[in-house]
Amino acid sequence: MPYHHGDLRRAVLTAAVDAITAGGSANVSLRDLARRAGVSHAAPVHHFGDKAGVLTALAEEGFDLLAEGLAAAGDDFVEMGVAYVRFAVTHPAHFEVMFRPDTHHRDDPALSAARSRAGAILARGARDKPSDYAEVAAWSLMHGFATLWLTGALPASLGDDLTAAARGVAKTLFLD
């Protein structure tokens, strides 16, 4: 298969999302991504270097998408928590690799910048909280909730309204 593609980066990242959705990040291979993207086996290597390079680009994209969602939520910490969970559920493949430094090049400058942008928006929401640990507490709570939602491990009593459930969980920590 010859290497010729209009937007190789997008095609490989889309293939990575599909592959992770189908079998998790551990089962991603460059050969499979090339097949899914309809390019030669060498094309992803030429563009990304290795599997970790693809997952680094996917994590970077995920942090950019997360930053957009958090920014749209405004400065309200509860709504930022809801936006965080909504992002995780809407982009589970990105979410899976973003917080798995064993899957990507953690020190990649573009990834670090994207991670910092998302973190700065979260920190903005924590500025009026009394504890230095508020940001970590919020992140831990909402990340854990998102993970439990994605794995189907939450009690059925929470119902199937993601936004209402996430807002209720966030409010338990951030009552003013």
N, C-alpha and C positions, 0 to 999 in steps of 0.2 A: 504494500500500500504506500503510495508516494506521500511525502510530507508536503501538504498544501492545504492550508485552512485559512479562512478569512479572519478568524479571531481565535487562535489556538488557545490563548490563556483562558478565555471564557468557556470554550468547549471542554477543556480539561477540568476546570473547576466545576462545571456543571456535571461532568462525568464523575468527579470525586464525590459530589453531593449524592448523586444517584447510588454510587457504590457504597458509601457509608450508610445511607438509608437502608440499603439491601442487606448489608452484612457487617457493619461496624468498621471503624477506622483500622483495626488490626488486620482486616482482610483486604485492604486496598493494595493493589499492585499497579505499577506503571504500565505493564502490559495490558491489564484489563482497562485502565483508564484510556489508553491509546485506542483500544478496540471500541470502547463506548463512544469516544470522541470522533471515531472514523479517520484516524491519522496513523502514520507509521509508528512502530514501536519506539523509534528513536526521537520522535517529535517531543514528547513530554520531557525526556531527559535533556534534550537540547535547550528547552525553554526553562525548566525548573531545576534541573540538576539531578534530583532524586525524589523519592517518595516524600521525604520530610520537607523538601522544597515545595511540593504541591500542597501539603498540609499546612505549611507556614503561610502560603498565599491564602488558603482557605480561612485560616485563623485570623489573618489580617483583615480579610473581607468581613469576617464575623464581627470583629471588634468595631469596624467602621459602621456596620449595620446596627450594632448594639448602641453605639454612640448616637446615631441618628434617632433611634427609638427613645433613648433616655432624654435627649434634648427636647424631643417633641412632648415629653411628659411634663416639662417645666421644672420648677424647683421643689415641687411637693414630693417629699421622700416616699410617701405611700404610692403615689402614681408612678414614681421611678421604679419602685418594686414591682408594680403591676407590669410596667413596660419591660422590665428585665425578664419576667416570667413569660410574657407574651412573645418576646424575642426567642427565648429558648424553645418554646413549643412550635413557633413558626419556622425556625431554622435549626432543627435538632442536629443536623450533620455539622454545621458550623460550631454549635454549642459543644458538641462532643470533642472537637479538636482544640478549641480555644483554651481549654483549661487542662490540657494534657501535654505538658511540655516534653514528655517523652516521645511525642509523635511529630514534633516540628522543631525548627531551629529557633529556640527561645530568644536568642540574642540578635535576631534579624532586626536591623534598624527600622524597616517599615512596619514590622509587627510590633516592635516596642513603641513606636509612635502611635499606632492605632490603639494599642492597649492603654497608653497614657491618656489619649483623648477620652476614651470611655471612662477611665478612672477619674479624670478631672471632673467630668460631669457628675459622676456619683458623689464625689467629694463636695461639689457645690451644694448638693442636696443635704449633706450632713453638717453644713457649717453652723447651724444653730442648735445642734444636738449637744447635750451637756457632757458627753463622754468622748474621749479620744477613740473609743472602740465602736462608736455608733456606725461608722461606715462598714467595718468588718462584720459587725453584728447584722446589719441590714443585708449585706452581700451573702453572708452565710445562710441567713434565714431564707432569702428569696432563691438563692442558688439551690439550696436543699429542697425547697418546695418544688421548684421547676424540675429537678431531677426525679423527685418522687412522682410528680404528675406524669412525666415522660415515661416512666417505667410502670405506671399503673399501680403503684404501691400505696396510694392514698385511700382512706376509707370512702366507701360509696356515699356516705352521709354528706360529704362535701358537695355532691352533685356534679353536673357536667359543665357548669358555667365557670370557665377558667378565670375570667376577669373578676367575678364576684368572689370566688374562692381565694384568689391571690390578694385581692384587696382586703378581705377579712383577715388573712394571715398577716399581711403587712401592718394592718392597724393594731394588731395585738402587741407589736413591738414599738410602734411609733405613735402611741396615744400622747397627745400634747396636754 
